[in-house]
C-alpha cells in the first residue's frame, strides 16, 4: 500500500473508534447489565408431586440473572423476565460487542503502524 492510502485508512479506523466510543457512551446512560439470563426447572420435594416421579418434570421455568465477571452470582427474577431487565442485558451485550470491535480496530492500527 502507498503511504497516503495507509494514512487515509488509519484516519478512517480512528474515526470508527471515535464512533464506537460515542455509541458506547450513549448506551452506558441506559444502565446496562453485564451478564445473561438463565432458566431452571426445580423439584419441590413433595412426595406425590409429578416432579419427583420423573427426571423430565420440574416446576418452572424460573429465571435467574447471572452477572459478570465470573457469573457465579445469581439473582432470582421469577417466572417471568421483567422487560426492563431483558432490555438492560441486551444493552450490556451490545456494549461488549462494541468493545470487541474497537479492540480489533486498535489491533489493525497497530499492525499498520509496523508497516
Phi and psi restraints in degrees (range 20) as a CNS / XPLOR table:
assign (resid 1 and name C) (resid 2 and name N)
       (resid 2 and name CA) (resid 2 and name C) 1.0 -73.9 20.0 2
assign (resid 2 and name N) (resid 2 and name CA)
       (resid 2 and name C) (resid 3 and name N) 1.0 156.5 20.0 2
assign (resid 2 and name C) (resid 3 and name N)
       (resid 3 and name CA) (resid 3 and name C) 1.0 -60.1 20.0 2
assign (resid 3 and name N) (resid 3 and name CA)
       (resid 3 and name C) (resid 4 and name N) 1.0 -42.9 20.0 2
assign (resid 3 and name C) (resid 4 and name N)
       (resid 4 and name CA) (resid 4 and name C) 1.0 -64.3 20.0 2
assign (resid 4 and name N) (resid 4 and name CA)
       (resid 4 and name C) (resid 5 and name N) 1.0 -39.6 20.0 2
assign (resid 4 and name C) (resid 5 and name N)
       (resid 5 and name CA) (resid 5 and name C) 1.0 -66.6 20.0 2
assign (resid 5 and name N) (resid 5 and name CA)
       (resid 5 and name C) (resid 6 and name N) 1.0 -39.4 20.0 2
assign (resid 5 and name C) (resid 6 and name N)
       (resid 6 and name CA) (resid 6 and name C) 1.0 -64.0 20.0 2
assign (resid 6 and name N) (resid 6 and name CA)
       (resid 6 and name C) (resid 7 and name N) 1.0 -44.8 20.0 2
assign (resid 6 and name C) (resid 7 and name N)
       (resid 7 and name CA) (resid 7 and name C) 1.0 -62.4 20.0 2
assign (resid 7 and name N) (resid 7 and name CA)
       (resid 7 and name C) (resid 8 and name N) 1.0 -41.9 20.0 2
assign (resid 7 and name C) (resid 8 and name N)
       (resid 8 and name CA) (resid 8 and name C) 1.0 -63.4 20.0 2
assign (resid 8 and name N) (resid 8 and name CA)
       (resid 8 and name C) (resid 9 and name N) 1.0 -39.9 20.0 2
assign (resid 8 and name C) (resid 9 and name N)
       (resid 9 and name CA) (resid 9 and name C) 1.0 -64.1 20.0 2
assign (resid 9 and name N) (resid 9 and name CA)
       (resid 9 and name C) (resid 10 and name N) 1.0 -41.8 20.0 2
assign (resid 9 and name C) (resid 10 and name N)
       (resid 10 and name CA) (resid 10 and name C) 1.0 -61.1 20.0 2
assign (resid 10 and name N) (resid 10 and name CA)
       (resid 10 and name C) (resid 11 and name N) 1.0 -42.7 20.0 2
assign (resid 10 and name C) (resid 11 and name N)
       (resid 11 and name CA) (resid 11 and name C) 1.0 -61.8 20.0 2
assign (resid 11 and name N) (resid 11 and name CA)
       (resid 11 and name C) (resid 12 and name N) 1.0 -42.8 20.0 2
assign (resid 11 and name C) (resid 12 and name N)
       (resid 12 and name CA) (resid 12 and name C) 1.0 -62.1 20.0 2
assign (resid 12 and name N) (resid 12 and name CA)
       (resid 12 and name C) (resid 13 and name N) 1.0 -40.3 20.0 2
assign (resid 12 and name C) (resid 13 and name N)
       (resid 13 and name CA) (resid 13 and name C) 1.0 -67.4 20.0 2
assign (resid 13 and name N) (resid 13 and name CA)
       (resid 13 and name C) (resid 14 and name N) 1.0 -40.5 20.0 2
assign (resid 13 and name C) (resid 14 and name N)
       (resid 14 and name CA) (resid 14 and name C) 1.0 -64.6 20.0 2
assign (resid 14 and name N) (resid 14 and name CA)
       (resid 14 and name C) (resid 15 and name N) 1.0 -37.3 20.0 2
assign (resid 14 and name C) (resid 15 and name N)
       (resid 15 and name CA) (resid 15 and name C) 1.0 -64.7 20.0 2
assign (resid 15 and name N) (resid 15 and name CA)
       (resid 15 and name C) (resid 16 and name N) 1.0 -37.6 20.0 2
assign (resid 15 and name C) (resid 16 and name N)
       (resid 16 and name CA) (resid 16 and name C) 1.0 -65.1 20.0 2
assign (resid 16 and name N) (resid 16 and name CA)
       (resid 16 and name C) (resid 17 and name N) 1.0 -40.2 20.0 2
assign (resid 16 and name C) (resid 17 and name N)
       (resid 17 and name CA) (resid 17 and name C) 1.0 -62.8 20.0 2
assign (resid 17 and name N) (resid 17 and name CA)
       (resid 17 and name C) (resid 18 and name N) 1.0 -43.0 20.0 2
assign (resid 17 and name C) (resid 18 and name N)
       (resid 18 and name CA) (resid 18 and name C) 1.0 -61.9 20.0 2
assign (resid 18 and name N) (resid 18 and name CA)
       (resid 18 and name C) (resid 19 and name N) 1.0 -41.1 20.0 2
assign (resid 18 and name C) (resid 19 and name N)
       (resid 19 and name CA) (resid 19 and name C) 1.0 -65.3 20.0 2
assign (resid 19 and name N) (resid 19 and name CA)
       (resid 19 and name C) (resid 20 and name N) 1.0 -40.1 20.0 2
assign (resid 19 and name C) (resid 20 and name N)
       (resid 20 and name CA) (resid 20 and name C) 1.0 -63.1 20.0 2
assign (resid 20 and name N) (resid 20 and name CA)
       (resid 20 and name C) (resid 21 and name N) 1.0 -44.3 20.0 2
assign (resid 20 and name C) (resid 21 and name N)
       (resid 21 and name CA) (resid 21 and name C) 1.0 -63.3 20.0 2
assign (resid 21 and name N) (resid 21 and name CA)
       (resid 21 and name C) (resid 22 and name N) 1.0 -39.0 20.0 2
assign (resid 21 and name C) (resid 22 and name N)
       (resid 22 and name CA) (resid 22 and name C) 1.0 -63.4 20.0 2
assign (resid 22 and name N) (resid 22 and name CA)
       (resid 22 and name C) (resid 23 and name N) 1.0 -46.3 20.0 2
assign (resid 22 and name C) (resid 23 and name N)
       (resid 23 and name CA) (resid 23 and name C) 1.0 -63.3 20.0 2
assign (resid 23 and name N) (resid 23 and name CA)
       (resid 23 and name C) (resid 24 and name N) 1.0 -39.3 20.0 2
assign (resid 23 and name C) (resid 24 and name N)
       (resid 24 and name CA) (resid 24 and name C) 1.0 -63.1 20.0 2
assign (resid 24 and name N) (resid 24 and name CA)
       (resid 24 and name C) (resid 25 and name N) 1.0 -43.7 20.0 2
assign (resid 24 and name C) (resid 25 and name N)
       (resid 25 and name CA) (resid 25 and name C) 1.0 -61.5 20.0 2
assign (resid 25 and name N) (resid 25 and name CA)
       (resid 25 and name C) (resid 26 and name N) 1.0 -38.8 20.0 2
assign (resid 25 and name C) (resid 26 and name N)
       (resid 26 and name CA) (resid 26 and name C) 1.0 -64.3 20.0 2
assign (resid 26 and name N) (resid 26 and name CA)
       (resid 26 and name C) (resid 27 and name N) 1.0 -46.0 20.0 2
assign (resid 26 and name C) (resid 27 and name N)
       (resid 27 and name CA) (resid 27 and name C) 1.0 -66.7 20.0 2
assign (resid 27 and name N) (resid 27 and name CA)
       (resid 27 and name C) (resid 28 and name N) 1.0 -33.9 20.0 2
assign (resid 27 and name C) (resid 28 and name N)
       (resid 28 and name CA) (resid 28 and name C) 1.0 -63.3 20.0 2
assign (resid 28 and name N) (resid 28 and name CA)
       (resid 28 and name C) (resid 29 and name N) 1.0 -26.0 20.0 2
assign (resid 28 and name C) (resid 29 and name N)
       (resid 29 and name CA) (resid 29 and name C) 1.0 -73.3 20.0 2
assign (resid 29 and name N) (resid 29 and name CA)
       (resid 29 and name C) (resid 30 and name N) 1.0 -10.1 20.0 2
assign (resid 29 and name C) (resid 30 and name N)
       (resid 30 and name CA) (resid 30 and name C) 1.0 -93.6 20.0 2
assign (resid 30 and name N) (resid 30 and name CA)
       (resid 30 and name C) (resid 31 and name N) 1.0 16.8 20.0 2
assign (resid 30 and name C) (resid 31 and name N)
       (resid 31 and name CA) (resid 31 and name C) 1.0 55.2 20.0 2
assign (resid 31 and name N) (resid 31 and name CA)
       (resid 31 and name C) (resid 32 and name N) 1.0 64.1 20.0 2
assign (resid 31 and name C) (resid 32 and name N)
       (resid 32 and name CA) (resid 32 and name C) 1.0 -69.4 20.0 2
assign (resid 32 and name N) (resid 32 and name CA)
       (resid 32 and name C) (resid 33 and name N) 1.0 156.4 20.0 2
assign (resid 32 and name C) (resid 33 and name N)
       (resid 33 and name CA) (resid 33 and name C) 1.0 -116.5 20.0 2
assign (resid 33 and name N) (resid 33 and name CA)
       (resid 33 and name C) (resid 34 and name N) 1.0 127.5 20.0 2
assign (resid 33 and name C) (resid 34 and name N)
       (resid 34 and name CA) (resid 34 and name C) 1.0 -100.5 20.0 2
assign (resid 34 and name N) (resid 34 and name CA)
       (resid 34 and name C) (resid 35 and name N) 1.0 102.5 20.0 2
assign (resid 34 and name C) (resid 35 and name N)
       (resid 35 and name CA) (resid 35 and name C) 1.0 170.8 20.0 2
assign (resid 35 and name N) (resid 35 and name CA)
       (resid 35 and name C) (resid 36 and name N) 1.0 -159.7 20.0 2
assign (resid 35 and name C) (resid 36 and name N)
       (resid 36 and name CA) (resid 36 and name C) 1.0 -150.1 20.0 2
assign (resid 36 and name N) (resid 36 and name CA)
       (resid 36 and name C) (resid 37 and name N) 1.0 165.4 20.0 2
assign (resid 36 and name C) (resid 37 and name N)
       (resid 37 and name CA) (resid 37 and name C) 1.0 -104.7 20.0 2
assign (resid 37 and name N) (resid 37 and name CA)
       (resid 37 and name C) (resid 38 and name N) 1.0 133.3 20.0 2
assign (resid 37 and name C) (resid 38 and name N)
       (resid 38 and name CA) (resid 38 and name C) 1.0 -121.5 20.0 2
assign (resid 38 and name N) (resid 38 and name CA)
       (resid 38 and name C) (resid 39 and name N) 1.0 163.3 20.0 2
assign (resid 38 and name C) (resid 39 and name N)
       (resid 39 and name CA) (resid 39 and name C) 1.0 -125.7 20.0 2
assign (resid 39 and name N) (resid 39 and name CA)
       (resid 39 and name C) (resid 40 and name N) 1.0 155.7 20.0 2
assign (resid 39 and name C) (resid 40 and name N)
       (resid 40 and name CA) (resid 40 and name C) 1.0 -149.9 20.0 2
assign (resid 40 and name N) (resid 40 and name CA)
       (resid 40 and name C) (resid 41 and name N) 1.0 140.2 20.0 2
assign (resid 40 and name C) (resid 41 and name N)
       (resid 41 and name CA) (resid 41 and name C) 1.0 -100.3 20.0 2
assign (resid 41 and name N) (resid 41 and name CA)
       (resid 41 and name C) (resid 42 and name N) 1.0 137.1 20.0 2
assign (resid 41 and name C) (resid 42 and name N)
       (resid 42 and name CA) (resid 42 and name C) 1.0 -125.3 20.0 2
assign (resid 42 and name N) (resid 42 and name CA)
       (resid 42 and name C) (resid 43 and name N) 1.0 157.6 20.0 2
assign (resid 42 and name C) (resid 43 and name N)
       (resid 43 and name CA) (resid 43 and name C) 1.0 -99.8 20.0 2
assign (resid 43 and name N) (resid 43 and name CA)
       (resid 43 and name C) (resid 44 and name N) 1.0 138.9 20.0 2
assign (resid 43 and name C) (resid 44 and name N)
       (resid 44 and name CA) (resid 44 and name C) 1.0 -86.2 20.0 2
assign (resid 44 and name N) (resid 44 and name CA)
       (resid 44 and name C) (resid 45 and name N) 1.0 -23.9 20.0 2
assign (resid 44 and name C) (resid 45 and name N)
       (resid 45 and name CA) (resid 45 and name C) 1.0 96.5 20.0 2
assign (resid 45 and name N) (resid 45 and name CA)
       (resid 45 and name C) (resid 46 and name N) 1.0 -5.9 20.0 2
assign (resid 45 and name C) (resid 46 and name N)
       (resid 46 and name CA) (resid 46 and name C) 1.0 -74.4 20.0 2
assign (resid 46 and name N) (resid 46 and name CA)
       (resid 46 and name C) (resid 47 and name N) 1.0 136.7 20.0 2
assign (resid 46 and name C) (resid 47 and name N)
       (resid 47 and name CA) (resid 47 and name C) 1.0 -59.9 20.0 2
assign (resid 47 and name N) (resid 47 and name CA)
       (resid 47 and name C) (resid 48 and name N) 1.0 -43.5 20.0 2
assign (resid 47 and name C) (resid 48 and name N)
       (resid 48 and name CA) (resid 48 and name C) 1.0 -92.2 20.0 2
assign (resid 48 and name N) (resid 48 and name CA)
       (resid 48 and name C) (resid 49 and name N) 1.0 7.3 20.0 2
assign (resid 48 and name C) (resid 49 and name N)
       (resid 49 and name CA) (resid 49 and name C) 1.0 -78.9 20.0 2
assign (resid 49 and name N) (resid 49 and name CA)
       (resid 49 and name C) (resid 50 and name N) 1.0 147.6 20.0 2
assign (resid 49 and name C) (resid 50 and name N)
       (resid 50 and name CA) (resid 50 and name C) 1.0 -60.8 20.0 2
assign (resid 50 and name N) (resid 50 and name CA)
       (resid 50 and name C) (resid 51 and name N) 1.0 -25.6 20.0 2
assign (resid 50 and name C) (resid 51 and name N)
       (resid 51 and name CA) (resid 51 and name C) 1.0 -69.2 20.0 2
assign (resid 51 and name N) (resid 51 and name CA)
       (resid 51 and name C) (resid 52 and name N) 1.0 -21.5 20.0 2
assign (resid 51 and name C) (resid 52 and name N)
       (resid 52 and name CA) (resid 52 and name C) 1.0 -90.6 20.0 2
assign (resid 52 and name N) (resid 52 and name CA)
       (resid 52 and name C) (resid 53 and name N) 1.0 -10.8 20.0 2
assign (resid 52 and name C) (resid 53 and name N)
       (resid 53 and name CA) (resid 53 and name C) 1.0 -88.7 20.0 2
assign (resid 53 and name N) (resid 53 and name CA)
       (resid 53 and name C) (resid 54 and name N) 1.0 -16.5 20.0 2
assign (resid 53 and name C) (resid 54 and name N)
       (resid 54 and name CA) (resid 54 and name C) 1.0 -152.0 20.0 2
assign (resid 54 and name N) (resid 54 and name CA)
       (resid 54 and name C) (resid 55 and name N) 1.0 153.6 20.0 2
assign (resid 54 and name C) (resid 55 and name N)
       (resid 55 and name CA) (resid 55 and name C) 1.0 -72.2 20.0 2
assign (resid 55 and name N) (resid 55 and name CA)
       (resid 55 and name C) (resid 56 and name N) 1.0 -23.7 20.0 2
assign (resid 55 and name C) (resid 56 and name N)
       (resid 56 and name CA) (resid 56 and name C) 1.0 -75.7 20.0 2
assign (resid 56 and name N) (resid 56 and name CA)
       (resid 56 and name C) (resid 57 and name N) 1.0 -25.1 20.0 2
assign (resid 56 and name C) (resid 57 and name N)
       (resid 57 and name CA) (resid 57 and name C) 1.0 -98.4 20.0 2
assign (resid 57 and name N) (resid 57 and name CA)
       (resid 57 and name C) (resid 58 and name N) 1.0 149.8 20.0 2
assign (resid 57 and name C) (resid 58 and name N)
       (resid 58 and name CA) (resid 58 and name C) 1.0 -169.4 20.0 2
assign (resid 58 and name N) (resid 58 and name CA)
       (resid 58 and name C) (resid 59 and name N) 1.0 168.0 20.0 2
assign (resid 58 and name C) (resid 59 and name N)
       (resid 59 and name CA) (resid 59 and name C) 1.0 -91.1 20.0 2
assign (resid 59 and name N) (resid 59 and name CA)
       (resid 59 and name C) (resid 60 and name N) 1.0 143.1 20.0 2
assign (resid 59 and name C) (resid 60 and name N)
       (resid 60 and name CA) (resid 60 and name C) 1.0 132.5 20.0 2
assign (resid 60 and name N) (resid 60 and name CA)
       (resid 60 and name C) (resid 61 and name N) 1.0 -159.6 20.0 2
assign (resid 60 and name C) (resid 61 and name N)
       (resid 61 and name CA) (resid 61 and name C) 1.0 -77.2 20.0 2
assign (resid 61 and name N) (resid 61 and name CA)
       (resid 61 and name C) (resid 62 and name N) 1.0 149.7 20.0 2
assign (resid 61 and name C) (resid 62 and name N)
       (resid 62 and name CA) (resid 62 and name C) 1.0 -109.3 20.0 2
assign (resid 62 and name N) (resid 62 and name CA)
       (resid 62 and name C) (resid 63 and name N) 1.0 137.4 20.0 2
assign (resid 62 and name C) (resid 63 and name N)
       (resid 63 and name CA) (resid 63 and name C) 1.0 -102.4 20.0 2
assign (resid 63 and name N) (resid 63 and name CA)
       (resid 63 and name C) (resid 64 and name N) 1.0 142.8 20.0 2
assign (resid 63 and name C) (resid 64 and name N)
       (resid 64 and name CA) (resid 64 and name C) 1.0 -132.6 20.0 2
assign (resid 64 and name N) (resid 64 and name CA)
       (resid 64 and name C) (resid 65 and name N) 1.0 149.5 20.0 2
assign (resid 64 and name C) (resid 65 and name N)
       (resid 65 and name CA) (resid 65 and name C) 1.0 -105.1 20.0 2
assign (resid 65 and name N) (resid 65 and name CA)
       (resid 65 and name C) (resid 66 and name N) 1.0 125.4 20.0 2
assign (resid 65 and name C) (resid 66 and name N)
       (resid 66 and name CA) (resid 66 and name C) 1.0 -108.1 20.0 2
assign (resid 66 and name N) (resid 66 and name CA)
       (resid 66 and name C) (resid 67 and name N) 1.0 129.2 20.0 2
assign (resid 66 and name C) (resid 67 and name N)
       (resid 67 and name CA) (resid 67 and name C) 1.0 -108.5 20.0 2
assign (resid 67 and name N) (resid 67 and name CA)
       (resid 67 and name C) (resid 68 and name N) 1.0 151.5 20.0 2
assign (resid 67 and name C) (resid 68 and name N)
       (resid 68 and name CA) (resid 68 and name C) 1.0 -70.5 20.0 2
assign (resid 68 and name N) (resid 68 and name CA)
       (resid 68 and name C) (resid 69 and name N) 1.0 163.1 20.0 2
assign (resid 68 and name C) (resid 69 and name N)
       (resid 69 and name CA) (resid 69 and name C) 1.0 -88.5 20.0 2
assign (resid 69 and name N) (resid 69 and name CA)
       (resid 69 and name C) (resid 70 and name N) 1.0 -23.0 20.0 2
assign (resid 69 and name C) (resid 70 and name N)
       (resid 70 and name CA) (resid 70 and name C) 1.0 -110.2 20.0 2
assign (resid 70 and name N) (resid 70 and name CA)
       (resid 70 and name C) (resid 71 and name N) 1.0 -0.4 20.0 2
assign (resid 70 and name C) (resid 71 and name N)
       (resid 71 and name CA) (resid 71 and name C) 1.0 61.8 20.0 2
assign (resid 71 and name N) (resid 71 and name CA)
       (resid 71 and name C) (resid 72 and name N) 1.0 15.1 20.0 2
assign (resid 71 and name C) (resid 72 and name N)
       (resid 72 and name CA) (resid 72 and name C) 1.0 -77.9 20.0 2
assign (resid 72 and name N) (resid 72 and name CA)
       (resid 72 and name C) (resid 73 and name N) 1.0 -33.4 20.0 2
assign (resid 72 and name C) (resid 73 and name N)
       (resid 73 and name CA) (resid 73 and name C) 1.0 -74.5 20.0 2
assign (resid 73 and name N) (resid 73 and name CA)
       (resid 73 and name C) (resid 74 and name N) 1.0 129.5 20.0 2
assign (resid 73 and name C) (resid 74 and name N)
       (resid 74 and name CA) (resid 74 and name C) 1.0 -121.0 20.0 2
assign (resid 74 and name N) (resid 74 and name CA)
       (resid 74 and name C) (resid 75 and name N) 1.0 136.9 20.0 2
assign (resid 74 and name C) (resid 75 and name N)
       (resid 75 and name CA) (resid 75 and name C) 1.0 -118.8 20.0 2
assign (resid 75 and name N) (resid 75 and name CA)
       (resid 75 and name C) (resid 76 and name N) 1.0 127.9 20.0 2
assign (resid 75 and name C) (resid 76 and name N)
       (resid 76 and name CA) (resid 76 and name C) 1.0 -72.2 20.0 2
assign (resid 76 and name N) (resid 76 and name CA)
       (resid 76 and name C) (resid 77 and name N) 1.0 130.7 20.0 2
assign (resid 76 and name C) (resid 77 and name N)
       (resid 77 and name CA) (resid 77 and name C) 1.0 -104.7 20.0 2
assign (resid 77 and name N) (resid 77 and name CA)
       (resid 77 and name C) (resid 78 and name N) 1.0 -26.9 20.0 2
assign (resid 77 and name C) (resid 78 and name N)
       (resid 78 and name CA) (resid 78 and name C) 1.0 113.9 20.0 2
assign (resid 78 and name N) (resid 78 and name CA)
       (resid 78 and name C) (resid 79 and name N) 1.0 -164.8 20.0 2
assign (resid 78 and name C) (resid 79 and name N)
       (resid 79 and name CA) (resid 79 and name C) 1.0 -79.1 20.0 2
assign (resid 79 and name N) (resid 79 and name CA)
       (resid 79 and name C) (resid 80 and name N) 1.0 -20.1 20.0 2
assign (resid 79 and name C) (resid 80 and name N)
       (resid 80 and name CA) (resid 80 and name C) 1.0 -124.6 20.0 2
assign (resid 80 and name N) (resid 80 and name CA)
       (resid 80 and name C) (resid 81 and name N) 1.0 143.7 20.0 2
assign (resid 80 and name C) (resid 81 and name N)
       (resid 81 and name CA) (resid 81 and name C) 1.0 -84.8 20.0 2
assign (resid 81 and name N) (resid 81 and name CA)
       (resid 81 and name C) (resid 82 and name N) 1.0 121.7 20.0 2
assign (resid 81 and name C) (resid 82 and name N)
       (resid 82 and name CA) (resid 82 and name C) 1.0 -60.8 20.0 2
assign (resid 82 and name N) (resid 82 and name CA)
       (resid 82 and name C) (resid 83 and name N) 1.0 132.6 20.0 2
assign (resid 82 and name C) (resid 83 and name N)
       (resid 83 and name CA) (resid 83 and name C) 1.0 -56.7 20.0 2
assign (resid 83 and name N) (resid 83 and name CA)
       (resid 83 and name C) (resid 84 and name N) 1.0 -37.3 20.0 2
assign (resid 83 and name C) (resid 84 and name N)
       (resid 84 and name CA) (resid 84 and name C) 1.0 -65.8 20.0 2
assign (resid 84 and name N) (resid 84 and name CA)
       (resid 84 and name C) (resid 85 and name N) 1.0 -36.3 20.0 2
assign (resid 84 and name C) (resid 85 and name N)
       (resid 85 and name CA) (resid 85 and name C) 1.0 -65.2 20.0 2
assign (resid 85 and name N) (resid 85 and name CA)
       (resid 85 and name C) (resid 86 and name N) 1.0 -46.0 20.0 2
assign (resid 85 and name C) (resid 86 and name N)
       (resid 86 and name CA) (resid 86 and name C) 1.0 -60.4 20.0 2
assign (resid 86 and name N) (resid 86 and name CA)
       (resid 86 and name C) (resid 87 and name N) 1.0 -42.2 20.0 2
assign (resid 86 and name C) (resid 87 and name N)
       (resid 87 and name CA) (resid 87 and name C) 1.0 -64.4 20.0 2
assign (resid 87 and name N) (resid 87 and name CA)
       (resid 87 and name C) (resid 88 and name N) 1.0 -42.1 20.0 2
assign (resid 87 and name C) (resid 88 and name N)
       (resid 88 and name CA) (resid 88 and name C) 1.0 -67.7 20.0 2
assign (resid 88 and name N) (resid 88 and name CA)
       (resid 88 and name C) (resid 89 and name N) 1.0 -35.3 20.0 2
assign (resid 88 and name C) (resid 89 and name N)
       (resid 89 and name CA) (resid 89 and name C) 1.0 -65.6 20.0 2
assign (resid 89 and name N) (resid 89 and name CA)
       (resid 89 and name C) (resid 90 and name N) 1.0 -40.6 20.0 2
assign (resid 89 and name C) (resid 90 and name N)
       (resid 90 and name CA) (resid 90 and name C) 1.0 -64.2 20.0 2
assign (resid 90 and name N) (resid 90 and name CA)
       (resid 90 and name C) (resid 91 and name N) 1.0 -39.3 20.0 2
assign (resid 90 and name C) (resid 91 and name N)
       (resid 91 and name CA) (resid 91 and name C) 1.0 -62.5 20.0 2
assign (resid 91 and name N) (resid 91 and name CA)
       (resid 91 and name C) (resid 92 and name N) 1.0 -43.0 20.0 2
assign (resid 91 and name C) (resid 92 and name N)
       (resid 92 and name CA) (resid 92 and name C) 1.0 -61.2 20.0 2
assign (resid 92 and name N) (resid 92 and name CA)
       (resid 92 and name C) (resid 93 and name N) 1.0 -41.0 20.0 2
assign (resid 92 and name C) (resid 93 and name N)
       (resid 93 and name CA) (resid 93 and name C) 1.0 -64.0 20.0 2
assign (resid 93 and name N) (resid 93 and name CA)
       (resid 93 and name C) (resid 94 and name N) 1.0 -41.3 20.0 2
assign (resid 93 and name C) (resid 94 and name N)
       (resid 94 and name CA) (resid 94 and name C) 1.0 -63.7 20.0 2
assign (resid 94 and name N) (resid 94 and name CA)
       (resid 94 and name C) (resid 95 and name N) 1.0 -42.1 20.0 2
assign (resid 94 and name C) (resid 95 and name N)
       (resid 95 and name CA) (resid 95 and name C) 1.0 -61.4 20.0 2
assign (resid 95 and name N) (resid 95 and name CA)
       (resid 95 and name C) (resid 96 and name N) 1.0 -42.4 20.0 2
assign (resid 95 and name C) (resid 96 and name N)
       (resid 96 and name CA) (resid 96 and name C) 1.0 -62.9 20.0 2
assign (resid 96 and name N) (resid 96 and name CA)
       (resid 96 and name C) (resid 97 and name N) 1.0 -38.8 20.0 2
assign (resid 96 and name C) (resid 97 and name N)
       (resid 97 and name CA) (resid 97 and name C) 1.0 -65.2 20.0 2
assign (resid 97 and name N) (resid 97 and name CA)
       (resid 97 and name C) (resid 98 and name N) 1.0 -40.0 20.0 2
assign (resid 97 and name C) (resid 98 and name N)
       (resid 98 and name CA) (resid 98 and name C) 1.0 -63.1 20.0 2
assign (resid 98 and name N) (resid 98 and name CA)
       (resid 98 and name C) (resid 99 and name N) 1.0 -40.4 20.0 2
assign (resid 98 and name C) (resid 99 and name N)
       (resid 99 and name CA) (resid 99 and name C) 1.0 -63.4 20.0 2
assign (resid 99 and name N) (resid 99 and name CA)
       (resid 99 and name C) (resid 100 and name N) 1.0 -40.6 20.0 2
assign (resid 99 and name C) (resid 100 and name N)
       (resid 100 and name CA) (resid 100 and name C) 1.0 -63.0 20.0 2
assign (resid 100 and name N) (resid 100 and name CA)
       (resid 100 and name C) (resid 101 and name N) 1.0 -43.4 20.0 2
assign (resid 100 and name C) (resid 101 and name N)
       (resid 101 and name CA) (resid 101 and name C) 1.0 -62.3 20.0 2
assign (resid 101 and name N) (resid 101 and name CA)
       (resid 101 and name C) (resid 102 and name N) 1.0 -41.3 20.0 2
assign (resid 101 and name C) (resid 102 and name N)
       (resid 102 and name CA) (resid 102 and name C) 1.0 -62.6 20.0 2
assign (resid 102 and name N) (resid 102 and name CA)
       (resid 102 and name C) (resid 103 and name N) 1.0 -41.9 20.0 2
assign (resid 102 and name C) (resid 103 and name N)
       (resid 103 and name CA) (resid 103 and name C) 1.0 -65.0 20.0 2
assign (resid 103 and name N) (resid 103 and name CA)
       (resid 103 and name C) (resid 104 and name N) 1.0 -37.3 20.0 2
assign (resid 103 and name C) (resid 104 and name N)
       (resid 104 and name CA) (resid 104 and name C) 1.0 -64.0 20.0 2
assign (resid 104 and name N) (resid 104 and name CA)
       (resid 104 and name C) (resid 105 and name N) 1.0 -41.6 20.0 2
assign (resid 104 and name C) (resid 105 and name N)
       (resid 105 and name CA) (resid 105 and name C) 1.0 -65.4 20.0 2
assign (resid 105 and name N) (resid 105 and name CA)
       (resid 105 and name C) (resid 106 and name N) 1.0 -42.3 20.0 2
assign (resid 105 and name C) (resid 106 and name N)
       (resid 106 and name CA) (resid 106 and name C) 1.0 -60.9 20.0 2
assign (resid 106 and name N) (resid 106 and name CA)
       (resid 106 and name C) (resid 107 and name N) 1.0 -39.6 20.0 2
assign (resid 106 and name C) (resid 107 and name N)
       (resid 107 and name CA) (resid 107 and name C) 1.0 -63.6 20.0 2
assign (resid 107 and name N) (resid 107 and name CA)
       (resid 107 and name C) (resid 108 and name N) 1.0 -40.6 20.0 2
assign (resid 107 and name C) (resid 108 and name N)
       (resid 108 and name CA) (resid 108 and name C) 1.0 -64.7 20.0 2
assign (resid 108 and name N) (resid 108 and name CA)
       (resid 108 and name C) (resid 109 and name N) 1.0 -41.3 20.0 2
assign (resid 108 and name C) (resid 109 and name N)
       (resid 109 and name CA) (resid 109 and name C) 1.0 -62.2 20.0 2
assign (resid 109 and name N) (resid 109 and name CA)
       (resid 109 and name C) (resid 110 and name N) 1.0 -42.3 20.0 2
assign (resid 109 and name C) (resid 110 and name N)
       (resid 110 and name CA) (resid 110 and name C) 1.0 -59.2 20.0 2
assign (resid 110 and name N) (resid 110 and name CA)
       (resid 110 and name C) (resid 111 and name N) 1.0 -45.3 20.0 2
assign (resid 110 and name C) (resid 111 and name N)
       (resid 111 and name CA) (resid 111 and name C) 1.0 -65.9 20.0 2
assign (resid 111 and name N) (resid 111 and name CA)
       (resid 111 and name C) (resid 112 and name N) 1.0 -36.1 20.0 2
assign (resid 111 and name C) (resid 112 and name N)
       (resid 112 and name CA) (resid 112 and name C) 1.0 -66.3 20.0 2
assign (resid 112 and name N) (resid 112 and name CA)
       (resid 112 and name C) (resid 113 and name N) 1.0 -35.7 20.0 2
assign (resid 112 and name C) (resid 113 and name N)
       (resid 113 and name CA) (resid 113 and name C) 1.0 -66.4 20.0 2
assign (resid 113 and name N) (resid 113 and name CA)
       (resid 113 and name C) (resid 114 and name N) 1.0 -24.2 20.0 2
assign (resid 113 and name C) (resid 114 and name N)
       (resid 114 and name CA) (resid 114 and name C) 1.0 -82.3 20.0 2
assign (resid 114 and name N) (resid 114 and name CA)
       (resid 114 and name C) (resid 115 and name N) 1.0 -8.7 20.0 2
